[in-house]
Amino acid sequence: MTVLPAAMVLALLIDRWWGEPSMRWHPVVWMGHGLDAMGRRIAPAAGQGVRTNGQLFLAGALAWTGGAGVVMLIAFAAAGALGQTPLWLQALALGVLLKPMLAWRMLRDEVRAVEAALGGSLAAGRERLSWLVSRDVSALDAAQVRESAIESLAENLNDSVVAPLFWFAIAGLPGAALYRFANTADAMWGYRGERNGRDWTWAGKWAARADDVLSWLPARITGALLGVLGAARGLHTLRAQAGRTPSPNSGWPMAAMALALDVRLGKPGVYELHGAGRSPQAADTEQALRLAGRVVLVLAVGALLWAALAWRFTP
């Protein structure tokens, strides 16, 4: 039982010291290539209704299930190959394999880069934000650019750190790999309407719902950690605030971040979180990064305590 928490700590340390592996060797990049290839087959070109909604939904579900099966099979094989090795080697190898499922350092650096670019000009801030979010940034003002960056930090703290670690703790490397596949599939397929010339309304519905299911509990854990560690005022309103977003999950960490910073966050014409808060300033971005960093630190300390207790009570 000491292997999993030790691997979690090691993965976080590798992320801190070295960041992301080369794209050539990054398993999430490989997942993306596979999803892109499958997506071209299952999602029709916009305006070409050659299949019924039911057929598109079934095609998306089968493609997702097949891709998830391959990912989990590889993860099971990798974990199984370590089964007869010393525990220290298992922890080391699993930590290395888990690391690509996490992306805290990259997330932190990208959010910080948006704020630095915004300090130069609004155009530069918009351009850098477009690396981080999929929404149209061309009409955002400076405050909205900052809001989007802070929102993305909160949402991706769950998607890129808390949820992969949660599923690794529950189901080992296959659990983390399945979550990362599901989250990547949602990012690429989980759209209503047209994206990149293809209609994903029905072809991507299974991917969107699968990610909702796997993210449900981790998103609430992330929101609770942000709220408690940030000493958020009005934390009792978190559930109501989170319910204002279209997503059943992303509102939890975003609303908790808004309450902790006492700032207003939102997407124009879609939702507003903590409307009584002030408009975020440059210092709020840094405060948000510090708060997210505390969450990561708590996760690392929790894994260390788990490892210590497991070692202490293992016969």
C-alpha positions in Angstrom: 0.0 0.0 0.0 3.0 2.3 0.3 3.7 2.2 -3.4 0.7 4.4 -4.6 1.2 7.3 -2.3 5.0 7.2 -2.8 4.5 7.3 -6.5 2.1 10.3 -6.1 4.7 12.3 -4.2 7.4 11.4 -6.8 5.2 12.4 -9.7 4.6 15.8 -8.1 8.3 16.2 -7.5 9.1 15.3 -11.1 6.5 17.9 -12.2 8.0 20.5 -10.0 11.6 19.9 -11.1 11.3 19.0 -14.8 7.8 19.8 -15.9 6.4 18.2 -19.0 8.1 15.5 -21.0 8.8 16.1 -24.7 5.7 16.1 -26.8 7.2 13.2 -28.8 7.1 11.0 -25.7 4.0 12.4 -24.0 1.2 9.8 -23.6 -1.5 12.5 -23.5 -0.3 13.8 -26.8 -0.6 10.3 -28.2 -4.1 10.2 -26.8 -4.8 13.4 -28.6 -3.5 12.1 -31.9 -5.7 9.0 -31.5 -8.8 11.0 -30.6 -8.2 13.3 -33.5 -8.0 10.4 -36.0 -11.2 8.8 -34.5 -13.0 12.2 -34.4 -12.6 12.7 -38.2 -14.5 9.4 -38.7 -17.3 9.9 -36.2 -18.2 13.6 -36.4 -19.8 14.8 -39.7 -18.7 17.9 -41.4 -20.8 20.9 -40.3 -24.1 20.9 -42.3 -23.8 17.4 -43.6 -26.5 15.3 -41.8 -25.6 11.9 -43.3 -26.4 10.0 -40.1 -29.1 10.2 -37.5 -28.5 11.6 -34.0 -28.7 8.1 -32.6 -26.1 6.8 -35.0 -23.7 9.6 -34.2 -24.1 9.1 -30.5 -23.5 5.4 -30.8 -20.4 6.0 -33.0 -19.0 8.4 -30.4 -19.7 6.1 -27.6 -18.1 3.1 -29.3 -15.0 5.1 -30.4 -14.6 6.5 -26.8 -15.0 3.0 -25.3 -12.5 1.5 -27.7 -10.0 4.2 -27.1 -10.4 4.0 -23.3 -10.0 0.3 -23.5 -6.7 0.6 -25.3 -5.4 3.2 -22.8 -6.4 1.1 -19.8 -5.0 -2.1 -21.4 -1.6 -0.4 -21.8 -1.7 1.0 -18.3 -2.6 -2.4 -16.8 0.2 -4.0 -18.7 2.7 -1.4 -17.5 1.6 -1.7 -13.9 1.5 -5.5 -14.1 5.0 -5.7 -15.5 6.2 -4.0 -12.2 4.4 -6.5 -10.0 7.4 -8.7 -9.2 9.9 -5.9 -8.8 11.1 -4.4 -5.5 8.6 -1.9 -3.9 11.1 1.0 -4.3 11.3 0.3 -8.0 7.6 0.0 -8.4 7.1 3.4 -6.7 9.8 5.0 -8.9 8.4 3.6 -12.1 4.8 4.4 -11.3 5.8 7.9 -10.3 7.5 8.4 -13.7 4.5 6.9 -15.5 2.0 9.0 -13.5 3.8 12.3 -14.1 2.4 12.9 -17.6 -1.1 12.6 -16.3 -0.4 15.7 -14.1 0.4 19.2 -15.3 0.6 21.6 -12.4 3.9 23.3 -13.3 2.7 23.9 -16.9 -0.6 25.3 -15.7 1.0 27.6 -13.2 3.5 28.9 -15.8 0.8 29.5 -18.5 -1.4 31.5 -16.1 1.5 33.5 -15.0 2.5 34.1 -18.6 -1.0 35.5 -19.4 -0.7 38.0 -16.6 2.8 39.0 -17.8 1.6 39.5 -21.3 -1.4 41.5 -20.1 1.0 43.8 -18.4 2.5 44.6 -21.8 -0.7 45.1 -23.7 -4.2 44.0 -24.0 -3.5 42.4 -27.4 -0.6 40.4 -26.0 -2.8 39.3 -23.0 -5.5 38.1 -25.3 -3.0 36.2 -27.5 -1.4 34.4 -24.6 -4.8 33.6 -23.1 -5.8 31.9 -26.4 -3.1 29.3 -25.6 -5.0 28.4 -22.4 -8.7 28.5 -23.3 -10.9 27.5 -26.2 -13.2 30.5 -26.1 -13.1 33.5 -28.4 -10.8 36.0 -26.7 -10.9 38.7 -29.4 -13.5 40.9 -27.6 -12.4 40.5 -24.0 -11.2 43.5 -22.1 -8.3 43.4 -19.6 -10.5 42.4 -16.6 -12.1 39.6 -18.6 -8.8 38.3 -19.8 -7.7 38.1 -16.2 -11.0 36.5 -15.1 -10.6 33.8 -17.8 -7.0 33.0 -16.7 -8.1 32.7 -13.1 -11.1 30.5 -14.0 -8.9 28.3 -16.2 -6.4 28.0 -13.3 -9.2 26.8 -10.9 -10.9 24.5 -13.4 -7.6 22.9 -14.6 -6.4 22.5 -11.0 -9.0 19.8 -10.8 -8.6 18.4 -14.3 -4.8 18.4 -14.3 -3.9 17.7 -10.7 -6.6 16.7 -8.2 -8.7 14.4 -10.4 -5.7 12.4 -11.9 -4.3 11.9 -8.3 -7.8 11.0 -7.0 -8.3 8.3 -9.7 -4.7 7.1 -9.2 -5.4 6.7 -5.5 -8.6 4.8 -6.3 -7.5 2.6 -9.2 -3.7 3.0 -9.7 -2.2 3.8 -13.1 -5.2 2.5 -15.1 -7.5 4.9 -13.1 -5.3 8.0 -13.8 -4.9 7.0 -17.5 -8.6 6.5 -17.9 -9.3 9.9 -16.4 -6.7 11.6 -18.5 -8.2 10.0 -21.6 -11.7 11.0 -20.7 -10.7 14.6 -19.9 -8.8 14.9 -23.2 -11.7 13.4 -25.1 -14.0 15.9 -23.6 -11.7 18.8 -24.5 -11.6 17.6 -28.1 -15.1 16.1 -28.6 -17.3 17.5 -25.9 -18.9 20.4 -27.7 -22.4 21.4 -28.6 -22.5 22.4 -32.2 -19.6 23.0 -34.6 -15.9 23.0 -33.8 -13.1 22.9 -36.4 -15.6 22.3 -39.2 -17.3 19.3 -37.6 -20.6 19.0 -35.7 -20.0 17.4 -32.3 -23.5 17.9 -30.8 -24.2 14.1 -30.8 -20.9 12.5 -31.7 -19.3 14.1 -28.7 -22.1 13.7 -26.2 -20.8 10.4 -24.6 -17.3 11.9 -24.2 -18.8 15.0 -22.4 -21.0 12.9 -20.1 -18.1 10.4 -19.3 -15.9 13.3 -18.2 -18.8 14.7 -16.1 -19.1 11.4 -14.3 -15.4 11.0 -13.6 -14.9 14.6 -12.6 -17.9 14.8 -10.3 -16.3 14.0 -7.0 -12.8 15.4 -7.7 -14.3 18.8 -8.7 -16.1 19.1 -5.4 -13.0 18.1 -3.5 -11.1 20.8 -5.4 -13.7 23.4 -4.6 -13.7 22.5 -0.9 -9.9 22.6 -0.7 -9.8 26.0 -2.5 -12.5 27.4 -0.2 -11.1 26.1 3.0 -7.4 26.9 2.3 -8.4 30.3 0.9 -10.5 31.1 4.0 -13.3 32.0 1.6 -16.1 34.2 2.9 -19.6 33.0 2.0 -18.4 29.4 1.5 -21.9 28.3 2.4 -23.0 29.7 -0.9 -20.5 27.6 -2.9 -23.1 25.1 -4.1 -25.5 27.8 -5.3 -22.7 29.7 -7.0 -21.3 26.5 -8.7 -24.8 25.8 -10.1 -24.7 28.9 -12.2 -22.3 27.4 -14.7 -23.5 25.1 -17.6 -21.0 22.4 -16.5 -22.0 20.3 -13.5 -18.4 20.3 -12.3 -16.3 23.2 -13.4 -18.3 25.7 -11.4 -17.1 24.2 -8.1 -13.4 25.1 -8.3 -14.2 28.4 -10.1 -16.8 29.5 -7.6 -14.5 28.6 -4.7 -11.7 30.6 -6.2 -14.0 33.6 -6.7 -15.1 33.5 -3.1 -11.6 33.0 -1.8 -10.3 36.0 -3.7 -13.5 38.0 -3.3 -13.5 38.7 -7.0 -16.1 38.4 -9.7 -15.5 35.7 -12.3 -17.6 34.9 -15.3 -18.1 34.3 -19.0 -20.0 37.2 -20.8 -23.5 36.2 -21.6 -23.2 32.7 -20.0 -22.7 33.0 -16.2 -21.3 35.1 -13.4 -19.8 33.9 -10.2 -19.7 35.9 -7.0 -21.3 38.9 -8.6 -20.8 41.0 -5.5 -17.0 40.6 -5.8 -14.7 43.2 -7.2 -13.0 43.1 -10.6 -9.8 41.0 -10.4 -6.5 42.9 -10.5 -2.9 41.7 -11.3 -2.3 40.9 -7.6 -5.3 38.6 -7.6 -3.7 36.4 -10.3 -0.7 35.8 -8.1 -2.9 35.2 -5.1 -4.8 32.6 -7.1 -1.6 30.9 -8.0 -0.5 30.8 -4.4 -3.8 29.4 -3.3 -3.7 26.7 -6.0 -0.1 25.9 -4.9 -1.4 25.4 -1.4 -3.8 22.8 -2.7 -1.0 20.9 -4.5 1.1 21.1 -1.3 -1.8 19.7 0.8 -2.1 16.8 -1.7 1.6 16.1 -1.5 1.5 16.1 2.3 -1.6 13.9 2.4 0.2 11.4 0.1 3.2 11.4 2.4 1.1 10.8 5.5 -0.7 8.0 3.7 2.6 6.4 2.8 3.9 6.8 6.4 0.8 5.2 7.9 0.7 2.4 5.3 4.4 1.6 6.1 3.8 1.8 9.8 0.9 -0.6 9.8 2.0 -3.0 7.1 3.0 -6.4 8.6 
